[in-house]
Amino acid sequence: MYDAAPARKGATRESTEKKSEPSNERMQPLRPEGYSDAVSTTHHGSARVLCTAPHSMYLMRGTDVHALESCTWLIAREVAAAANGTSVMWSGEIRARYSTHDSVAPRQYRDPNYLLRTELPYDSWHAALRDAFATNTAGQWAHFDIHGRADVGAPHEQVQLELSTKAVAAENAMPDAPRLAASLQQCLTSAITDGGFRVNRKPRFSGAWVNRSRVTNAQQSALYGHFGVQLELCAHFRKQLHKDEAMLHRFAAALLSGWSVFAHAEGIDAD
């Protein structure tokens, strides 16, 4: 439902986070043997930019299957590399194991966008985020959480990219969160319009759960006082970024420029 292949029956979109309150079902114990090895952190440099792609394999969410969002891990890795920052994602071995329609990660591999707050102290993905932030405590981080969304309608009618900083507002009530969104939107629009793509300025997905017992990936970084941004890229746009290296570089540069412009305007050290 989020990439070229059809989703499995029962596949669900994380955006139910904004439309209805999820159940608080009890899940299996955290930190099974080998779970920490399933999360891979790559330090491309020391810049305070973190990129993640939590849905790069099929994951259980409650009783539903959350579909794989193709190319997201590649995009996250390239943006992190361009920024000399850090990327956190599922390891290549784990992604390969659970990347087909007939293979879904067992329940102990938590969906990082669907964690209970009470699970955070014990979860390996959250530990990877926390440890990444600890490598550079000189200032606030930008966290770009890369997701996929479905193509809807004809290509010229589609909204190929949308982003939200509402996770920051939800956790910290930061009044500057909308200004970050505006800065990113402006820079991204300039970078991708020539390719026939556009940015939705009224995103459908907020990146913050209505049910306060759960947190998204972006909310987790906001808990540490950093700027979590959830980006939703449609399948057509992701495929284009995957095959067009120049466009991918423009996309990465636009994100970093938007963050830098905002940070300097707000007196935040983004270097």
Stockholm file with secondary structure:
# STOCKHOLM 1.0

chainA/1-271         MYDAAPARKGATRESTEKKSEPSNERMQPLRPEGYSDAVSTTHHGSARVLCTAPHSMYLMRGTDVHALESCTWLIAREVAAAANGTSVMWSGEIRARYSTHDSVAPRQYRDPNYLLRTELPYDSWHAALRDAFATNTAGQWAHFDIHGRADVGAPHEQVQLELSTKAVAAENAMPDAPRLAASLQQCLTSAITDGGFRVNRKPRFSGAWVNRSRVTNAQQSALYGHFGVQLELCAHFRKQLHKDEAMLHRFAAALLSGWSVFAHAEGIDAD
#=GR chainA/1-271 SS CCSSSCCCTTEECTTHHHHSCCCCCCCCCSSCTTTGGGEEEEESSSSSEEEECTTSSCEEETTEEECCCTTHHHHHHHHHHHHTCEEEEECHHHHHHTCSTTCCCCTTSCCTTSEEGGGGGGCHHHHHHHHHHHTCCSSCCEEEEEEEECCCSCGGGCCCEEEECHHHHHHHCCTTHHHHHHHHHHHHHHHHGGGTCCEESSCSCCSSCSSTTEECHHHHHHTTTCEEEEEEEEHHHHHHHHHCHHHHHHHHHHHHHHHHHHHHHHTCCCC
#=GC SS_cons         CCSSSCCCTTEECTTHHHHSCCCCCCCCCSSCTTTGGGEEEEESSSSSEEEECTTSSCEEETTEEECCCTTHHHHHHHHHHHHTCEEEEECHHHHHHTCSTTCCCCTTSCCTTSEEGGGGGGCHHHHHHHHHHHTCCSSCCEEEEEEEECCCSCGGGCCCEEEECHHHHHHHCCTTHHHHHHHHHHHHHHHHGGGTCCEESSCSCCSSCSSTTEECHHHHHHTTTCEEEEEEEEHHHHHHHHHCHHHHHHHHHHHHHHHHHHHHHHTCCCC
//
